[in-house]
Amino acid sequence: MLMKNKIDLIWVISLIVIGISTILLAGSNIVGLTLPDIAILMIGVLDIIALPVLIVATVKKLNINRIQR
């Protein structure tokens, strides 16, 4: 049960990071704000790190749910 909670927490955090970075980048483009290059780079790096974490956590969640059935 502890492992499931840990994976759920990692999954939620990575999903939130991806959501916030998407909102920041898309929102700045829609509003017309010009973000500094370093900000765009940092947001992109966070996004690139969060995507594989989300994928691994999702696969583990599916495996845990499949085993519990």
PyMOL Python script that loads the backbone (N, CA, C, O; Angstrom):
from pymol import cmd

cmd.read_pdbstr("""\
ATOM      1  N   MET A   1       0.823  -1.195   0.000  1.00  0.00           N
ATOM      2  CA  MET A   1       0.000   0.000   0.000  1.00  0.00           C
ATOM      3  C   MET A   1       0.869   1.262   0.000  1.00  0.00           C
ATOM      4  O   MET A   1       0.514   2.260  -0.628  1.00  0.00           O
ATOM      5  N   LEU A   2       1.998   1.219   0.699  1.00  0.00           N
ATOM      6  CA  LEU A   2       2.890   2.373   0.758  1.00  0.00           C
ATOM      7  C   LEU A   2       3.471   2.683  -0.616  1.00  0.00           C
ATOM      8  O   LEU A   2       3.604   3.848  -0.992  1.00  0.00           O
ATOM      9  N   MET A   3       3.818   1.637  -1.365  1.00  0.00           N
ATOM     10  CA  MET A   3       4.369   1.828  -2.708  1.00  0.00           C
ATOM     11  C   MET A   3       3.341   2.479  -3.625  1.00  0.00           C
ATOM     12  O   MET A   3       3.689   3.334  -4.438  1.00  0.00           O
ATOM     13  N   LYS A   4       2.082   2.083  -3.499  1.00  0.00           N
ATOM     14  CA  LYS A   4       1.023   2.652  -4.330  1.00  0.00           C
ATOM     15  C   LYS A   4       0.861   4.144  -4.049  1.00  0.00           C
ATOM     16  O   LYS A   4       0.701   4.940  -4.974  1.00  0.00           O
ATOM     17  N   ASN A   5       0.902   4.522  -2.763  1.00  0.00           N
ATOM     18  CA  ASN A   5       0.781   5.933  -2.407  1.00  0.00           C
ATOM     19  C   ASN A   5       1.957   6.745  -2.921  1.00  0.00           C
ATOM     20  O   ASN A   5       1.783   7.879  -3.367  1.00  0.00           O
ATOM     21  N   LYS A   6       3.142   6.178  -2.863  1.00  0.00           N
ATOM     22  CA  LYS A   6       4.339   6.868  -3.346  1.00  0.00           C
ATOM     23  C   LYS A   6       4.267   7.081  -4.859  1.00  0.00           C
ATOM     24  O   LYS A   6       4.584   8.162  -5.354  1.00  0.00           O
ATOM     25  N   ILE A   7       3.855   6.060  -5.579  1.00  0.00           N
ATOM     26  CA  ILE A   7       3.730   6.174  -7.031  1.00  0.00           C
ATOM     27  C   ILE A   7       2.629   7.161  -7.400  1.00  0.00           C
ATOM     28  O   ILE A   7       2.777   7.938  -8.343  1.00  0.00           O
ATOM     29  N   ASP A   8       1.526   7.131  -6.659  1.00  0.00           N
ATOM     30  CA  ASP A   8       0.448   8.093  -6.904  1.00  0.00           C
ATOM     31  C   ASP A   8       0.931   9.529  -6.699  1.00  0.00           C
ATOM     32  O   ASP A   8       0.586  10.417  -7.479  1.00  0.00           O
ATOM     33  N   LEU A   9       1.722   9.756  -5.661  1.00  0.00           N
ATOM     34  CA  LEU A   9       2.255  11.091  -5.389  1.00  0.00           C
ATOM     35  C   LEU A   9       3.201  11.551  -6.502  1.00  0.00           C
ATOM     36  O   LEU A   9       3.130  12.697  -6.944  1.00  0.00           O
ATOM     37  N   ILE A  10       4.080  10.665  -6.949  1.00  0.00           N
ATOM     38  CA  ILE A  10       4.995  10.997  -8.045  1.00  0.00           C
ATOM     39  C   ILE A  10       4.206  11.298  -9.311  1.00  0.00           C
ATOM     40  O   ILE A  10       4.538  12.232 -10.041  1.00  0.00           O
ATOM     41  N   TRP A  11       3.162  10.513  -9.578  1.00  0.00           N
ATOM     42  CA  TRP A  11       2.323  10.702 -10.762  1.00  0.00           C
ATOM     43  C   TRP A  11       1.632  12.060 -10.723  1.00  0.00           C
ATOM     44  O   TRP A  11       1.601  12.776 -11.724  1.00  0.00           O
ATOM     45  N   VAL A  12       1.084  12.408  -9.579  1.00  0.00           N
ATOM     46  CA  VAL A  12       0.373  13.685  -9.434  1.00  0.00           C
ATOM     47  C   VAL A  12       1.331  14.863  -9.577  1.00  0.00           C
ATOM     48  O   VAL A  12       1.013  15.841 -10.253  1.00  0.00           O
ATOM     49  N   ILE A  13       2.489  14.779  -8.952  1.00  0.00           N
ATOM     50  CA  ILE A  13       3.454  15.880  -9.025  1.00  0.00           C
ATOM     51  C   ILE A  13       3.927  16.086 -10.465  1.00  0.00           C
ATOM     52  O   ILE A  13       4.005  17.222 -10.933  1.00  0.00           O
ATOM     53  N   SER A  14       4.240  15.008 -11.162  1.00  0.00           N
ATOM     54  CA  SER A  14       4.701  15.162 -12.543  1.00  0.00           C
ATOM     55  C   SER A  14       3.589  15.697 -13.434  1.00  0.00           C
ATOM     56  O   SER A  14       3.858  16.477 -14.347  1.00  0.00           O
ATOM     57  N   LEU A  15       2.361  15.299 -13.192  1.00  0.00           N
ATOM     58  CA  LEU A  15       1.224  15.818 -13.961  1.00  0.00           C
ATOM     59  C   LEU A  15       1.029  17.309 -13.700  1.00  0.00           C
ATOM     60  O   LEU A  15       0.740  18.067 -14.626  1.00  0.00           O
ATOM     61  N   ILE A  16       1.183  17.728 -12.464  1.00  0.00           N
ATOM     62  CA  ILE A  16       1.059  19.153 -12.125  1.00  0.00           C
ATOM     63  C   ILE A  16       2.178  19.962 -12.769  1.00  0.00           C
ATOM     64  O   ILE A  16       1.934  21.052 -13.286  1.00  0.00           O
ATOM     65  N   VAL A  17       3.399  19.442 -12.742  1.00  0.00           N
ATOM     66  CA  VAL A  17       4.529  20.149 -13.351  1.00  0.00           C
ATOM     67  C   VAL A  17       4.296  20.327 -14.848  1.00  0.00           C
ATOM     68  O   VAL A  17       4.519  21.413 -15.384  1.00  0.00           O
ATOM     69  N   ILE A  18       3.851  19.278 -15.523  1.00  0.00           N
ATOM     70  CA  ILE A  18       3.581  19.366 -16.954  1.00  0.00           C
ATOM     71  C   ILE A  18       2.451  20.355 -17.228  1.00  0.00           C
ATOM     72  O   ILE A  18       2.526  21.139 -18.175  1.00  0.00           O
ATOM     73  N   GLY A  19       1.413  20.320 -16.406  1.00  0.00           N
ATOM     74  CA  GLY A  19       0.294  21.239 -16.589  1.00  0.00           C
ATOM     75  C   GLY A  19       0.698  22.694 -16.407  1.00  0.00           C
ATOM     76  O   GLY A  19       0.329  23.550 -17.211  1.00  0.00           O
ATOM     77  N   ILE A  20       1.450  22.973 -15.357  1.00  0.00           N
ATOM     78  CA  ILE A  20       1.872  24.358 -15.093  1.00  0.00           C
ATOM     79  C   ILE A  20       2.801  24.861 -16.192  1.00  0.00           C
ATOM     80  O   ILE A  20       2.677  26.000 -16.641  1.00  0.00           O
ATOM     81  N   SER A  21       3.726  24.016 -16.623  1.00  0.00           N
ATOM     82  CA  SER A  21       4.642  24.462 -17.679  1.00  0.00           C
ATOM     83  C   SER A  21       3.898  24.707 -18.986  1.00  0.00           C
ATOM     84  O   SER A  21       4.225  25.643 -19.716  1.00  0.00           O
ATOM     85  N   THR A  22       2.910  23.887 -19.288  1.00  0.00           N
ATOM     86  CA  THR A  22       2.112  24.092 -20.496  1.00  0.00           C
ATOM     87  C   THR A  22       1.311  25.373 -20.403  1.00  0.00           C
ATOM     88  O   THR A  22       1.243  26.132 -21.370  1.00  0.00           O
ATOM     89  N   ILE A  23       0.707  25.626 -19.259  1.00  0.00           N
ATOM     90  CA  ILE A  23      -0.075  26.852 -19.072  1.00  0.00           C
ATOM     91  C   ILE A  23       0.822  28.079 -19.179  1.00  0.00           C
ATOM     92  O   ILE A  23       0.438  29.075 -19.793  1.00  0.00           O
ATOM     93  N   LEU A  24       2.012  28.018 -18.587  1.00  0.00           N
ATOM     94  CA  LEU A  24       2.933  29.157 -18.668  1.00  0.00           C
ATOM     95  C   LEU A  24       3.355  29.445 -20.107  1.00  0.00           C
ATOM     96  O   LEU A  24       3.312  30.591 -20.553  1.00  0.00           O
ATOM     97  N   LEU A  25       3.757  28.412 -20.824  1.00  0.00           N
ATOM     98  CA  LEU A  25       4.233  28.630 -22.191  1.00  0.00           C
ATOM     99  C   LEU A  25       3.103  29.031 -23.134  1.00  0.00           C
ATOM    100  O   LEU A  25       3.250  29.976 -23.909  1.00  0.00           O
ATOM    101  N   ALA A  26       1.991  28.331 -23.074  1.00  0.00           N
ATOM    102  CA  ALA A  26       0.869  28.657 -23.955  1.00  0.00           C
ATOM    103  C   ALA A  26       0.246  29.994 -23.571  1.00  0.00           C
ATOM    104  O   ALA A  26      -0.111  30.792 -24.437  1.00  0.00           O
ATOM    105  N   GLY A  27       0.117  30.233 -22.268  1.00  0.00           N
ATOM    106  CA  GLY A  27      -0.473  31.495 -21.809  1.00  0.00           C
ATOM    107  C   GLY A  27       0.358  32.698 -22.203  1.00  0.00           C
ATOM    108  O   GLY A  27      -0.188  33.740 -22.567  1.00  0.00           O
ATOM    109  N   SER A  28       1.665  32.567 -22.136  1.00  0.00           N
ATOM    110  CA  SER A  28       2.518  33.695 -22.529  1.00  0.00           C
ATOM    111  C   SER A  28       2.416  33.961 -24.023  1.00  0.00           C
ATOM    112  O   SER A  28       2.475  35.112 -24.455  1.00  0.00           O
ATOM    113  N   ASN A  29       2.264  32.907 -24.812  1.00  0.00           N
ATOM    114  CA  ASN A  29       2.080  33.098 -26.254  1.00  0.00           C
ATOM    115  C   ASN A  29       0.730  33.723 -26.573  1.00  0.00           C
ATOM    116  O   ASN A  29       0.642  34.597 -27.435  1.00  0.00           O
ATOM    117  N   ILE A  30      -0.313  33.291 -25.896  1.00  0.00           N
ATOM    118  CA  ILE A  30      -1.658  33.822 -26.152  1.00  0.00           C
ATOM    119  C   ILE A  30      -1.746  35.284 -25.742  1.00  0.00           C
ATOM    120  O   ILE A  30      -2.285  36.107 -26.482  1.00  0.00           O
ATOM    121  N   VAL A  31      -1.226  35.606 -24.582  1.00  0.00           N
ATOM    122  CA  VAL A  31      -1.280  36.973 -24.073  1.00  0.00           C
ATOM    123  C   VAL A  31      -0.305  37.873 -24.823  1.00  0.00           C
ATOM    124  O   VAL A  31      -0.508  39.084 -24.901  1.00  0.00           O
ATOM    125  N   GLY A  32       0.736  37.293 -25.365  1.00  0.00           N
ATOM    126  CA  GLY A  32       1.723  38.075 -26.096  1.00  0.00           C
ATOM    127  C   GLY A  32       2.911  38.480 -25.266  1.00  0.00           C
ATOM    128  O   GLY A  32       3.678  39.357 -25.665  1.00  0.00           O
ATOM    129  N   LEU A  33       3.079  37.853 -24.111  1.00  0.00           N
ATOM    130  CA  LEU A  33       4.242  38.137 -23.275  1.00  0.00           C
ATOM    131  C   LEU A  33       5.476  37.467 -23.866  1.00  0.00           C
ATOM    132  O   LEU A  33       5.404  36.353 -24.385  1.00  0.00           O
ATOM    133  N   THR A  34       6.575  38.139 -23.783  1.00  0.00           N
ATOM    134  CA  THR A  34       7.837  37.564 -24.226  1.00  0.00           C
ATOM    135  C   THR A  34       8.626  37.155 -22.990  1.00  0.00           C
ATOM    136  O   THR A  34       9.121  37.996 -22.240  1.00  0.00           O
ATOM    137  N   LEU A  35       8.728  35.854 -22.798  1.00  0.00           N
ATOM    138  CA  LEU A  35       9.498  35.337 -21.666  1.00  0.00           C
ATOM    139  C   LEU A  35      10.980  35.340 -22.028  1.00  0.00           C
ATOM    140  O   LEU A  35      11.337  35.151 -23.191  1.00  0.00           O
ATOM    141  N   PRO A  36      11.837  35.553 -21.043  1.00  0.00           N
ATOM    142  CA  PRO A  36      13.276  35.459 -21.312  1.00  0.00           C
ATOM    143  C   PRO A  36      13.647  34.046 -21.775  1.00  0.00           C
ATOM    144  O   PRO A  36      13.002  33.064 -21.407  1.00  0.00           O
ATOM    145  N   ASP A  37      14.683  33.975 -22.574  1.00  0.00           N
ATOM    146  CA  ASP A  37      15.107  32.681 -23.105  1.00  0.00           C
ATOM    147  C   ASP A  37      15.447  31.685 -22.007  1.00  0.00           C
ATOM    148  O   ASP A  37      15.163  30.495 -22.140  1.00  0.00           O
ATOM    149  N   ILE A  38      16.047  32.156 -20.935  1.00  0.00           N
ATOM    150  CA  ILE A  38      16.417  31.250 -19.848  1.00  0.00           C
ATOM    151  C   ILE A  38      15.169  30.676 -19.171  1.00  0.00           C
ATOM    152  O   ILE A  38      15.183  29.526 -18.732  1.00  0.00           O
ATOM    153  N   ALA A  39      14.093  31.462 -19.081  1.00  0.00           N
ATOM    154  CA  ALA A  39      12.852  30.968 -18.494  1.00  0.00           C
ATOM    155  C   ALA A  39      12.232  29.889 -19.385  1.00  0.00           C
ATOM    156  O   ALA A  39      11.774  28.859 -18.892  1.00  0.00           O
ATOM    157  N   ILE A  40      12.221  30.126 -20.666  1.00  0.00           N
ATOM    158  CA  ILE A  40      11.684  29.132 -21.599  1.00  0.00           C
ATOM    159  C   ILE A  40      12.520  27.858 -21.546  1.00  0.00           C
ATOM    160  O   ILE A  40      11.978  26.753 -21.568  1.00  0.00           O
ATOM    161  N   LEU A  41      13.839  28.016 -21.477  1.00  0.00           N
ATOM    162  CA  LEU A  41      14.731  26.865 -21.398  1.00  0.00           C
ATOM    163  C   LEU A  41      14.486  26.067 -20.122  1.00  0.00           C
ATOM    164  O   LEU A  41      14.413  24.839 -20.168  1.00  0.00           O
ATOM    165  N   MET A  42      14.360  26.741 -18.996  1.00  0.00           N
ATOM    166  CA  MET A  42      14.137  26.044 -17.723  1.00  0.00           C
ATOM    167  C   MET A  42      12.790  25.337 -17.701  1.00  0.00           C
ATOM    168  O   MET A  42      12.684  24.212 -17.211  1.00  0.00           O
ATOM    169  N   ILE A  43      11.765  25.989 -18.227  1.00  0.00           N
ATOM    170  CA  ILE A  43      10.446  25.350 -18.288  1.00  0.00           C
ATOM    171  C   ILE A  43      10.498  24.128 -19.197  1.00  0.00           C
ATOM    172  O   ILE A  43       9.905  23.093 -18.893  1.00  0.00           O
ATOM    173  N   GLY A  44      11.209  24.254 -20.312  1.00  0.00           N
ATOM    174  CA  GLY A  44      11.344  23.120 -21.225  1.00  0.00           C
ATOM    175  C   GLY A  44      12.093  21.958 -20.600  1.00  0.00           C
ATOM    176  O   GLY A  44      11.720  20.802 -20.799  1.00  0.00           O
ATOM    177  N   VAL A  45      13.137  22.249 -19.851  1.00  0.00           N
ATOM    178  CA  VAL A  45      13.899  21.187 -19.182  1.00  0.00           C
ATOM    179  C   VAL A  45      13.033  20.492 -18.133  1.00  0.00           C
ATOM    180  O   VAL A  45      13.055  19.267 -18.018  1.00  0.00           O
ATOM    181  N   LEU A  46      12.276  21.269 -17.376  1.00  0.00           N
ATOM    182  CA  LEU A  46      11.365  20.670 -16.393  1.00  0.00           C
ATOM    183  C   LEU A  46      10.342  19.766 -17.075  1.00  0.00           C
ATOM    184  O   LEU A  46      10.022  18.687 -16.577  1.00  0.00           O
ATOM    185  N   ASP A  47       9.840  20.216 -18.209  1.00  0.00           N
ATOM    186  CA  ASP A  47       8.871  19.434 -18.967  1.00  0.00           C
ATOM    187  C   ASP A  47       9.490  18.131 -19.466  1.00  0.00           C
ATOM    188  O   ASP A  47       8.871  17.070 -19.388  1.00  0.00           O
ATOM    189  N   ILE A  48      10.712  18.222 -19.978  1.00  0.00           N
ATOM    190  CA  ILE A  48      11.400  17.033 -20.491  1.00  0.00           C
ATOM    191  C   ILE A  48      11.706  16.046 -19.361  1.00  0.00           C
ATOM    192  O   ILE A  48      11.684  14.835 -19.581  1.00  0.00           O
ATOM    193  N   ILE A  49      11.986  16.540 -18.176  1.00  0.00           N
ATOM    194  CA  ILE A  49      12.236  15.658 -17.026  1.00  0.00           C
ATOM    195  C   ILE A  49      10.929  15.035 -16.535  1.00  0.00           C
ATOM    196  O   ILE A  49      10.898  13.860 -16.171  1.00  0.00           O
ATOM    197  N   ALA A  50       9.859  15.816 -16.525  1.00  0.00           N
ATOM    198  CA  ALA A  50       8.591  15.341 -15.971  1.00  0.00           C
ATOM    199  C   ALA A  50       7.905  14.310 -16.868  1.00  0.00           C
ATOM    200  O   ALA A  50       7.193  13.442 -16.364  1.00  0.00           O
ATOM    201  N   LEU A  51       8.101  14.387 -18.177  1.00  0.00           N
ATOM    202  CA  LEU A  51       7.435  13.444 -19.077  1.00  0.00           C
ATOM    203  C   LEU A  51       7.835  11.987 -18.847  1.00  0.00           C
ATOM    204  O   LEU A  51       6.948  11.148 -18.689  1.00  0.00           O
ATOM    205  N   PRO A  52       9.126  11.641 -18.819  1.00  0.00           N
ATOM    206  CA  PRO A  52       9.462  10.239 -18.553  1.00  0.00           C
ATOM    207  C   PRO A  52       9.054   9.787 -17.147  1.00  0.00           C
ATOM    208  O   PRO A  52       8.701   8.626 -16.944  1.00  0.00           O
ATOM    209  N   VAL A  53       9.102  10.702 -16.187  1.00  0.00           N
ATOM    210  CA  VAL A  53       8.656  10.357 -14.833  1.00  0.00           C
ATOM    211  C   VAL A  53       7.174  10.009 -14.850  1.00  0.00           C
ATOM    212  O   VAL A  53       6.750   9.044 -14.214  1.00  0.00           O
ATOM    213  N   LEU A  54       6.388  10.794 -15.578  1.00  0.00           N
ATOM    214  CA  LEU A  54       4.959  10.519 -15.700  1.00  0.00           C
ATOM    215  C   LEU A  54       4.718   9.180 -16.387  1.00  0.00           C
ATOM    216  O   LEU A  54       3.841   8.421 -15.973  1.00  0.00           O
ATOM    217  N   ILE A  55       5.481   8.884 -17.425  1.00  0.00           N
ATOM    218  CA  ILE A  55       5.311   7.623 -18.148  1.00  0.00           C
ATOM    219  C   ILE A  55       5.629   6.429 -17.247  1.00  0.00           C
ATOM    220  O   ILE A  55       4.869   5.460 -17.210  1.00  0.00           O
ATOM    221  N   VAL A  56       6.738   6.493 -16.527  1.00  0.00           N
ATOM    222  CA  VAL A  56       7.118   5.387 -15.646  1.00  0.00           C
ATOM    223  C   VAL A  56       6.093   5.215 -14.522  1.00  0.00           C
ATOM    224  O   VAL A  56       5.709   4.093 -14.190  1.00  0.00           O
ATOM    225  N   ALA A  57       5.656   6.329 -13.943  1.00  0.00           N
ATOM    226  CA  ALA A  57       4.668   6.243 -12.859  1.00  0.00           C
ATOM    227  C   ALA A  57       3.345   5.677 -13.371  1.00  0.00           C
ATOM    228  O   ALA A  57       2.691   4.908 -12.667  1.00  0.00           O
ATOM    229  N   THR A  58       2.946   6.046 -14.580  1.00  0.00           N
ATOM    230  CA  THR A  58       1.706   5.523 -15.145  1.00  0.00           C
ATOM    231  C   THR A  58       1.796   4.025 -15.377  1.00  0.00           C
ATOM    232  O   THR A  58       0.857   3.289 -15.072  1.00  0.00           O
ATOM    233  N   VAL A  59       2.913   3.572 -15.912  1.00  0.00           N
ATOM    234  CA  VAL A  59       3.094   2.132 -16.147  1.00  0.00           C
ATOM    235  C   VAL A  59       3.077   1.377 -14.823  1.00  0.00           C
ATOM    236  O   VAL A  59       2.461   0.316 -14.721  1.00  0.00           O
ATOM    237  N   LYS A  60       3.747   1.917 -13.811  1.00  0.00           N
ATOM    238  CA  LYS A  60       3.740   1.253 -12.501  1.00  0.00           C
ATOM    239  C   LYS A  60       2.353   1.239 -11.882  1.00  0.00           C
ATOM    240  O   LYS A  60       1.958   0.252 -11.261  1.00  0.00           O
ATOM    241  N   LYS A  61       1.597   2.347 -12.049  1.00  0.00           N
ATOM    242  CA  LYS A  61       0.222   2.380 -11.535  1.00  0.00           C
ATOM    243  C   LYS A  61      -0.631   1.318 -12.210  1.00  0.00           C
ATOM    244  O   LYS A  61      -1.429   0.648 -11.554  1.00  0.00           O
ATOM    245  N   LEU A  62      -0.467   1.161 -13.528  1.00  0.00           N
ATOM    246  CA  LEU A  62      -1.237   0.155 -14.241  1.00  0.00           C
ATOM    247  C   LEU A  62      -0.876  -1.250 -13.780  1.00  0.00           C
ATOM    248  O   LEU A  62      -1.754  -2.098 -13.619  1.00  0.00           O
ATOM    249  N   ASN A  63       0.421  -1.499 -13.566  1.00  0.00           N
ATOM    250  CA  ASN A  63       0.854  -2.816 -13.096  1.00  0.00           C
ATOM    251  C   ASN A  63       0.335  -3.110 -11.702  1.00  0.00           C
ATOM    252  O   ASN A  63      -0.096  -4.230 -11.428  1.00  0.00           O
ATOM    253  N   ILE A  64       0.368  -2.129 -10.819  1.00  0.00           N
ATOM    254  CA  ILE A  64      -0.135  -2.323  -9.454  1.00  0.00           C
ATOM    255  C   ILE A  64      -1.634  -2.597  -9.476  1.00  0.00           C
ATOM    256  O   ILE A  64      -2.122  -3.487  -8.780  1.00  0.00           O
ATOM    257  N   ASN A  65      -2.362  -1.821 -10.285  1.00  0.00           N
ATOM    258  CA  ASN A  65      -3.814  -2.043 -10.368  1.00  0.00           C
ATOM    259  C   ASN A  65      -4.143  -3.397 -10.967  1.00  0.00           C
ATOM    260  O   ASN A  65      -5.118  -4.030 -10.562  1.00  0.00           O
ATOM    261  N   ARG A  66      -3.343  -3.853 -11.930  1.00  0.00           N
ATOM    262  CA  ARG A  66      -3.580  -5.147 -12.558  1.00  0.00           C
ATOM    263  C   ARG A  66      -3.310  -6.270 -11.562  1.00  0.00           C
ATOM    264  O   ARG A  66      -4.032  -7.267 -11.555  1.00  0.00           O
ATOM    265  N   ILE A  67      -2.291  -6.131 -10.727  1.00  0.00           N
ATOM    266  CA  ILE A  67      -1.948  -7.156  -9.746  1.00  0.00           C
ATOM    267  C   ILE A  67      -3.015  -7.228  -8.653  1.00  0.00           C
ATOM    268  O   ILE A  67      -3.326  -8.318  -8.173  1.00  0.00           O
ATOM    269  N   GLN A  68      -3.572  -6.101  -8.257  1.00  0.00           N
ATOM    270  CA  GLN A  68      -4.556  -6.073  -7.174  1.00  0.00           C
ATOM    271  C   GLN A  68      -5.897  -6.665  -7.581  1.00  0.00           C
ATOM    272  O   GLN A  68      -6.694  -7.025  -6.716  1.00  0.00           O
ATOM    273  N   ARG A  69      -6.158  -6.772  -8.859  1.00  0.00           N
ATOM    274  CA  ARG A  69      -7.463  -7.325  -9.295  1.00  0.00           C
ATOM    275  C   ARG A  69      -7.515  -8.786  -9.142  1.00  0.00           C
ATOM    276  O   ARG A  69      -8.532  -9.404  -9.460  1.00  0.00           O
TER     277      ARG A  69
END
""", "prot")
cmd.dss("prot")
cmd.show_as("cartoon", "prot")
cmd.util.cbc("prot")
cmd.orient("prot")
